[in-house]
Amino acid sequence: MKLFTKSALVAVACVVLIGAEACKKPIDDLDIIVNTGTLSTTPMLVQFVNANTTSTTKLPDAFKVTVNGTGAQYLQVDGGGKNFTALKGYLPLSLVKGIVPTKNNPITFCISATLPGYAPISQTISLTSSTPSAPVIKLVEYAKPVNGTTAITRENSVTAGTTATININTPTGNGVDEASRINITTGTKLLDADNNPINASQLSSKIVYFGTGNENAAAAFPGGFDLINAIGPNGQPVNNGATFVTAGLLSIDMTAGSTAVKAFSKPVNVTMEINPDLINPQTKKAVKAGDAIPVWSLNEQTGQWKYESNTTITYNSSNKLSVSFPITHLSAWSANWYTTNCNSDLNVNVRIPNTDEDINGDYQISLVTANDQPVASAITSSIRNGFKAVLSNFPSDAGNLKVVVYAQTANGLNKLGETSFFEACGKGSVDVTLTGITVIDYVQTTVKISARCTNQRVVAQPSTWLTLKDNTTGQSINIYMTDGVSSANLINGHTYSISTTFAGKNYNSASFKLDKTAGINIPSVDGLSGTANYDQTADAITVEAKFVLADCN
């Protein structure tokens, strides 16, 4: 894209008008059109959602996000800059111009945040291509944890930051049959990030136990299951190309007074009960007493996993399988086997009977273990009969796996179809038939959006993400808009609203009914308004909308 400055254009106009009385700056009544798609690469929309879709608790309208890791230097927000603030649960990001990730040279970074009422967020993302992506980070709410997890908050008195005996037990229920316990012995000093004692009289503890065998809990697993950034048993980095198979995780967050507790003067003992139906990936059989399993801690700021010790599964006093291990610092702690990854990809071919239409929505295509833990996933906002997903970096030695396709709905993950179990490494390709898809009256919809600057005569055609919320069903789809244009198959007769985040600000329209009628008005709620018109010949709808930028850099 060639972009001339206003002064340069004026100079050209004056040369052309030689012989006239004076140059009158003919562009004063013209707009400069700026296509923003050339200013960045690899667009991604990070979405933060409550993992419990039945909870009515809303995330803060805006919250700060920390981005760390080797790839963080290449990241920017849409519109430029590094003000990493999520608005309405969305954080649109891209790579700076000239940076192109590949499978051999990925761009890896960690996203972390702490929100009141939720367990700490830590998610490592690795980009291997410039294809637009929309990762979803699911938060676990202490008061209403997602099915497959349990949570407890506790207040305990301490004396000048030194504890009496404290036992904290996570409950069972909510789809979890296993409990866990944290035992702090008398005389333990609470330490801050610099290993200094904390002089406080109150200890606040917030703990979440993540069980196994539940896809919604697995989707919220802190740090993810890929060993992208990990320190192994020998103190050396684990080579990329390994995957965790988990037996459970504890997210532990403690505060003494107003200071975060990061360590203890002596070891604290943790005990976690183990799901007896869990398949040990090393033996390919159900777990049993005597099985060994590594223990790992997660640095929630950097996303780095670190091997801490080995533990052995035993029976506890309640005759349940469990593991116990000491901890000396605070983070998330997990008992995980890890397996090397397959060197080949798996092509998943989606079959949908009775339709060849593009079907928009939020879909997750996952390769899962016998424990229903995803070990490789692809996210897409549109599927159709014949759609192909490529799954990579899945375990070569975790037993037979299967493909499951989910739709993200207002009630959580809804299974649309699955294969039988098979040996995935070396399989090459597999077909999965979706039986949970309903054929709907879709209408091809083109959305065109422009942004007018108020401080200069510039109209931007933004390259950013749009969220199209179907207010009839409560579901949303996210689509990437290039230079102000995007398209999607929307449902005729449903009510929609449009939102986007650009240059650090969120813009929203009011609800409007999308149907085959000319001249539908789209009113503004937060600065985004427009019209929708139906073309009978093309059997398509065009939405034209705009918002105003207060300042154009």
Secondary structure, DSSP 4 states (H G I P E B T S, - for coil): -----HHHHHHHHHHHTTTSS----GGGG-PEEEEGGGGEEEEEEEEEEES-TT--PPPPSEEE-EEESTTGGGEEETTSS---EEETTEEEEEEETT----SSS-EEEEEEE--TTBPPEEEEEEE-SSS-B--EEEEPBSSSPPTTEEEEEEEEE-BTTB---EEEEE--BTTB---EEEEE-TTPBEE-TTSPBP--SEEEEEEEEE-SS-HHHHHT-TT-SB-SSEE-TTSSBPPS-EEEEEEEEEEEEEEETTEE--EEEEEEEEEEE--TTPEETTTTEE--TT-EEEEEEEETTTTEEEEEEEEE-EE-TTS-EEEEEEEEE-SEEEEEEEEEBPSS-EEEEEE-TT--S-EEEEEEEEEE-TTS-EEEEEEEEEE-TT-EEEE-S-BSSS--BEEEEEEEETTEEEEEEE---B--TTT-EEEEE--SPPP--EEEEEEEEEEEESSSSEEEE--EEEEEEETTTTEEEEEEEBTTEEEEEEETT-EEEEEEEETTEEEEEPPEE--S-S-EEE-EEEB-EEEEEEETTTTEEEEEEEEEES---
